[in-house]
C-alpha cells in the first residue's frame, strides 16, 4: 500500500481503486565490502521473472569485477531523482528511448545533482518554490548556455508533473499563469558557423596536398563534400557505397550505450537522416580510396581503429583541431563545421534549398536555411548588389542627382 497517498492501511481492499498488485522476483547477493565498516555490502535485484532478476545480478557483477567498496546510496522513490530515474528506466525498457538518450538524461540529472543543494534529496512535497527558483538563478549566474538551462528546466518540470499526477504533491510550481518559466541565459549563445570561406579553401588544399601528414583525410573530405555528420561517416559500411548506382546509402550513425561507450547504431540520428546521396567527381575517388584501404573488421566498416572498433567523434575532432593549428586556421575547429561548410558553400554556389534539405537529412527546410546556411558577408554583398544594379538599370544616373556617389558624408 506504500503507493497509495490516501491511506496505508486499506479497510476496503475489494472496492478500493488504489490497490496495487504486482508480481516480482528478486535475488539478493553480496557485491563487496564496505571500506569504512568492513561489513558485507548486499544488493537486491528485481525483475518480472526470476531469469531477469538473475540476469541483472550477473550483469552488475560483470560491470563491477572487483566489487564495490561503499554502500550504494538509497534513492527515495518520491524525490526528484527517484521519480526521474524510474521514468528513464521505463522509457528505456519499453524502447521509447535508446541507451544513448538514457545516458544523456543521466548526465543532465548528474549536473542537477551537482548544482542543487540538499533539497534535491528531500521528498518532492518538501521542496519549496524558492529553492527551485534559486537553483535556476544559480545556473544562470554560472553562465550556462540556453540549451543547458532548457534541459535542466524540462527535467525538473517533468518530475513535478509526474509527482502531481501521482498526488505526491498538491501544487505543481510549473503550471498556471504564475508557473515557473524557463530561465534565460545571461551570456549570448554562440551559433555554430561554417569555416570562413578562405579557411575552408585552405583546409581543402591541405587535405588534397602531398604534405598532408595526419589521419582521417577521407573522413573529413566525405563530410565536407556530402554534408554528412561525422557519426554518419564513421558508420558507413562497404555495402553502403553503391558504385554501380552512384549512391551513398546513409542508414545509421555511431552512438553510445548507457556507460558512454561508442557503438555502431542501428539507425540515423533522426528518421529524415536516412537518405541516399549521389556521388560526384569529388566524392567518388575519395570513396574508392576508402574502400581500397579498409582495415579488417567484423562490421565491414569503411573506417575503424586498428583493432577493428568504431572510431569516436572526439578522436576525429582532436585530429581536426591539430590540422587547423598546423595550417594556421585560427577559428575554433570541430567536426560539425565541416557539415556546416558544405551547406553554406552549397547556398553560395546556388544549390536549390530543397536539394540541400534532402542531402543534409533535415525534416524541415527551415532548419537548413536558418541554422546551416550561414552565408558569408561577401556573398551577401554580391547578392545585394543585384538589387543595386537593377535599380541603376531602371533609373540610370538619376540615382546620383541628389546624393553624389563620390561625396564624403560627415558622420554625426
C-alpha positions in Angstrom: 0.0 0.0 0.0 3.0 2.3 0.0 2.0 3.9 -3.3 -1.4 4.9 -2.0 -1.5 8.6 -0.9 -4.9 8.3 0.8 -4.1 5.7 3.4 -1.5 3.0 4.2 -4.0 0.5 5.7 -6.8 -0.1 3.3 -10.0 -1.2 5.1 -12.0 -1.9 1.8 -9.5 -3.7 -0.4 -12.2 -5.3 -2.6 -13.6 -2.0 -3.7 -10.5 0.3 -3.4 -9.4 1.5 -6.8 -6.0 2.5 -5.4 -4.9 -1.1 -4.5 -1.7 -2.0 -6.3 -0.9 -5.7 -7.1 2.4 -6.5 -8.7 4.3 -9.8 -9.1 8.1 -9.5 -8.9 11.0 -11.9 -8.5 14.2 -10.8 -6.6 17.6 -12.0 -5.7 20.0 -10.5 -3.1 23.7 -11.2 -3.4 26.9 -9.9 -1.8 28.6 -7.3 -4.0 31.5 -6.1 -1.9 33.0 -5.0 1.4 32.4 -1.5 2.9 35.9 0.0 3.4 34.8 2.1 6.4 32.9 -0.5 8.4 34.2 -3.8 7.0 30.6 -5.0 6.6 29.4 -7.1 3.6 27.5 -5.0 1.1 24.5 -6.7 -0.3 22.3 -5.6 -3.2 18.9 -6.7 -4.3 18.0 -7.2 -7.9 14.4 -7.4 -9.1 12.6 -8.5 -12.3 9.3 -9.6 -13.8 10.8 -13.1 -14.0 13.4 -15.0 -11.9 15.6 -15.1 -15.0 15.5 -11.3 -15.4 16.5 -10.8 -11.7 19.4 -13.2 -12.0 20.5 -11.6 -15.3 20.6 -8.1 -13.6 22.7 -9.6 -10.8 25.2 -11.2 -13.2 25.4 -8.0 -15.3 26.2 -6.0 -12.1 29.0 -8.4 -11.2 30.3 -8.2 -14.8 30.3 -4.4 -14.7 32.0 -4.4 -11.2 34.5 -7.2 -11.4 36.3 -6.0 -8.2 33.2 -5.4 -6.2 32.0 -2.2 -4.6 33.7 -0.6 -1.5 30.9 1.8 -0.4 27.3 1.0 0.3 25.1 2.4 -2.5 23.0 5.4 -1.5 19.4 4.6 -1.3 17.3 6.8 -3.6 13.9 7.6 -2.2 11.1 7.0 -4.7 9.3 10.3 -4.1 12.4 12.5 -4.7 13.1 14.3 -8.0 16.0 11.9 -8.5 13.8 8.8 -7.8 10.9 9.9 -10.0 13.3 10.8 -12.8 15.3 7.5 -12.7 12.1 5.5 -12.7 10.8 7.4 -15.7 14.1 7.0 -17.5 14.2 3.2 -16.9 10.6 2.8 -18.1 11.3 4.7 -21.3 14.5 2.8 -21.9 12.9 -0.6 -21.2 9.9 -0.2 -23.5 12.1 1.1 -26.3 10.9 4.7 -26.4 14.4 5.9 -25.7 17.6 4.2 -26.6 20.7 3.8 -24.5 22.3 6.9 -25.8 19.3 9.0 -24.8 19.3 7.3 -21.4 23.0 8.3 -20.9 22.2 11.9 -21.9 19.4 12.1 -19.4 21.7 10.7 -16.8 24.2 13.4 -17.5 21.5 16.0 -17.1 20.4 14.5 -13.8 24.0 14.4 -12.5 24.5 18.1 -13.4 21.4 19.0 -11.5 22.6 17.0 -8.5 26.0 18.8 -8.5 24.4 22.2 -8.7 21.4 21.7 -6.4 21.5 21.9 -2.6 20.4 19.3 -0.1 16.8 20.0 -1.1 17.2 17.6 -4.0 17.4 14.6 -1.6 14.1 15.6 0.1 10.7 14.2 -0.8 9.3 16.4 -3.6 6.5 17.6 -1.4 9.0 19.2 0.9 10.7 21.3 -1.8 9.8 24.9 -1.8 9.2 27.1 -4.9 12.1 29.4 -3.7 14.6 26.5 -3.7 13.7 25.8 -7.4 13.9 29.4 -8.4 17.3 29.9 -6.6 18.6 26.8 -8.4 17.8 28.2 -11.8 19.2 31.6 -10.9 22.4 29.9 -9.7 22.8 28.1 -13.1 22.1 31.4 -15.0 24.8 33.2 -13.0 27.3 30.3 -13.8 26.8 31.3 -17.4 25.2 28.1 -18.7 24.1 28.0 -22.3 20.4 28.3 -23.1 20.3 24.7 -24.3 21.7 23.5 -20.9 19.2 25.6 -18.9 16.4 24.3 -21.1 17.4 20.6 -20.4 17.6 21.1 -16.7 14.3 23.0 -16.6 12.5 20.4 -18.6 13.8 17.5 -16.3 12.7 19.2 -13.1 9.4 20.3 -14.6 8.8 16.7 -15.8 9.4 15.4 -12.2 6.9 17.8 -10.8 4.4 16.9 -13.4 4.7 13.2 -12.6 4.5 13.9 -8.9 1.4 16.0 -9.3 -0.3 13.3 -11.4 0.5 10.7 -8.7 -0.7 13.0 -6.0 2.7 13.2 -4.3 2.2 17.0 -4.3 -0.8 19.3 -4.1 0.7 22.0 -6.2 2.8 22.0 -9.3 5.0 25.0 -9.3 5.4 24.9 -13.1 1.8 25.2 -14.2 -0.6 28.2 -14.4 -0.2 31.8 -15.1 2.4 32.2 -12.3 4.2 28.9 -13.0 8.0 28.9 -13.0 9.1 29.8 -16.5 12.2 28.5 -18.4 15.2 30.6 -17.4 17.0 32.8 -19.9 20.8 32.6 -20.1 22.9 35.7 -19.3 25.6 35.1 -21.9 24.7 35.3 -25.5 24.6 31.8 -27.1 27.1 31.5 -29.9 25.8 29.9 -33.1 27.9 27.2 -34.7 29.0 28.5 -38.0 30.9 27.2 -41.0 34.5 27.8 -41.6 35.2 31.2 -43.2 35.4 30.6 -47.0 39.1 31.4 -47.1 39.8 28.9 -44.2 37.6 26.3 -45.9 39.7 26.5 -49.1 42.9 26.5 -47.1 41.8 23.3 -45.3 40.7 21.6 -48.6 44.0 22.5 -50.2 45.9 20.9 -47.3 43.7 17.8 -47.3 44.4 17.3 -51.0 48.1 18.1 -50.8 51.0 15.6 -50.7 52.3 17.3 -47.5 49.3 16.1 -45.5 50.7 14.1 -42.6 47.7 13.3 -40.4 44.9 10.7 -40.3 41.3 10.7 -41.4 41.7 12.6 -44.7 39.0 10.5 -46.4 36.5 11.0 -43.5 36.9 14.8 -43.5 36.5 15.1 -47.3 33.4 12.9 -47.3 31.8 15.1 -44.6 32.8 18.4 -46.2 31.7 17.3 -49.7 28.5 15.5 -48.7 27.3 17.3 -45.6 27.3 14.1 -43.6 27.6 14.2 -39.8 30.9 12.6 -38.7 29.0 9.9 -36.8 27.3 9.1 -40.2 30.7 8.9 -41.9 32.1 6.6 -39.3 29.1 4.3 -39.5 29.4 3.8 -43.3 29.8 0.1 -44.3 31.2 -1.2 -47.5 27.8 -2.2 -48.7 26.5 1.3 -48.2 28.8 2.5 -51.1 26.9 1.7 -54.3 29.3 2.5 -57.1 27.0 0.9 -59.8 24.2 3.3 -59.0 26.5 6.1 -57.9 24.9 6.4 -54.4 25.9 6.6 -50.8 23.3 5.0 -48.6 23.2 6.7 -45.2 21.5 4.3 -42.9 23.0 4.7 -39.4 25.3 6.7 -37.2 27.6 6.0 -34.3 26.1 6.4 -30.9 26.8 5.4 -27.3 25.5 3.0 -24.8 24.4 3.7 -21.2 28.0 3.7 -20.0 29.2 6.1 -22.7 31.0 3.6 -24.8 30.9 4.4 -28.5 29.0 1.7 -30.5 27.5 1.3 -34.0 23.9 2.5 -34.0 21.0 0.8 -35.8 19.6 4.0 -37.4 20.4 7.6 -38.1 20.0 10.5 -35.7 16.6 11.4 -37.0 14.2 9.5 -39.3 14.8 12.0 -42.1 18.6 11.3 -41.7 18.2 8.0 -43.6 18.9 9.0 -47.2 20.7 8.4 -50.4 23.4 10.9 -51.6 24.6 10.9 -55.2 28.3 10.5 -55.8 30.1 13.1 -57.8 33.6 13.6 -59.2 34.8 15.0 -55.8 33.4 12.1 -53.7 33.9 9.1 -55.9 37.7 9.0 -55.8 37.7 9.5 -52.0 35.3 6.6 -51.6 37.3 4.4 -53.9 40.4 5.1 -51.8 38.5 4.4 -48.6 37.3 1.0 -49.8 40.7 0.1 -51.1 42.3 0.9 -47.8 39.7 -0.6 -45.4 41.1 -2.3 -42.2 39.7 -5.7 -41.4 36.7 -5.5 -39.1 33.6 -7.6 -38.3 31.2 -4.9 -39.3 32.8 -4.2 -42.6 33.1 -0.5 -41.7 34.9 1.8 -44.1 36.7 3.5 -41.2 37.7 1.8 -38.0 40.6 1.6 -35.5 43.5 -0.8 -35.9 41.6 -3.1 -33.5 38.6 -3.0 -35.8 36.5 -1.0 -33.3 34.4 2.1 -34.0 36.1 5.5 -34.0 34.9 8.1 -31.6 33.8 11.6 -32.7 36.2 13.1 -30.3 39.2 11.3 -31.9 38.5 12.9 -35.2 37.6 16.2 -33.6 41.0 16.3 -31.8 42.8 15.5 -35.1 41.0 18.2 -37.0 42.0 20.8 -34.4 45.6 19.7 -34.7 45.4 20.0 -38.5 43.9 23.5 -38.3 46.5 24.7 -35.9 49.2 23.3 -38.2 47.9 25.3 -41.2 47.1 28.3 -39.1 43.4 28.4 -39.1 42.6 30.4 -36.1 38.9 29.8 -36.0 37.7 27.2 -33.4 37.6 23.9 -35.4 35.4 21.0 -34.8 33.8 18.2 -36.8 30.4 19.8 -37.3 32.0 22.8 -39.0 32.7 20.5 -42.0 28.9 19.8 -42.4 28.1 23.5 -41.9 30.7 24.4 -44.6 29.0 22.1 -47.1 25.6 23.7 -46.5 27.0 27.3 -46.6 29.1 26.7 -49.7 26.1 25.0 -51.3 24.0 28.1 -50.8 26.7 30.3 -52.2 27.0 28.0 -55.2 23.3 28.3 -55.8 22.1 24.8 -54.9 18.4 24.6 -54.6 17.3 24.6 -50.9 15.2 21.5 -51.3 18.1 19.6 -52.7 20.2 20.8 -49.7 17.5 19.8 -47.3 17.4 16.2 -48.7 21.2 15.9 -48.8 21.6 17.2 -45.2 18.9 14.9 -44.0 16.7 17.6 -42.4 13.0 17.2 -41.8 12.3 20.9 -42.1 13.8 23.2 -44.7 13.7 26.0 -42.1 16.5 24.2 -40.3 18.6 24.1 -43.5 18.1 27.8 -44.1 18.2 29.2 -40.6 20.8 27.0 -38.9 23.2 25.8 -41.5 23.2 28.4 -44.3 25.4 31.0 -42.7 26.1 32.9 -45.9 29.4 34.8 -45.8 29.5 38.6 -45.8 31.0 38.7 -49.3 28.2 36.6 -50.7 25.6 38.8 -49.0 27.3 41.9 -50.6 27.3 40.3 -54.0 23.6 39.3 -53.8 22.5 42.7 -52.5 24.5 44.3 -55.4 22.0 42.6 -57.7 19.3 44.9 -56.3 21.6 48.0 -56.7 22.3 47.0 -60.3 18.6 46.5 -61.1 17.6 50.0 -59.7 20.5 51.6 -61.6 19.4 50.0 -64.8 15.9 51.4 -64.3 16.9 54.9 -63.1 20.4 55.4 -64.6 22.4 58.3 -63.3 19.4 60.0 -61.8 20.1 58.0 -58.6 23.0 60.3 -58.1 21.1 63.5 -58.8 20.6 64.3 -55.2 23.3 62.2 -53.4 26.7 62.2 -55.1 28.3 58.7 -55.1 31.7 60.3 -54.5 30.6 62.7 -51.8 32.2 62.1 -48.4 29.5 62.5 -45.8 30.3 63.6 -42.3 29.1 61.0 -39.9 27.4 62.8 -36.9 
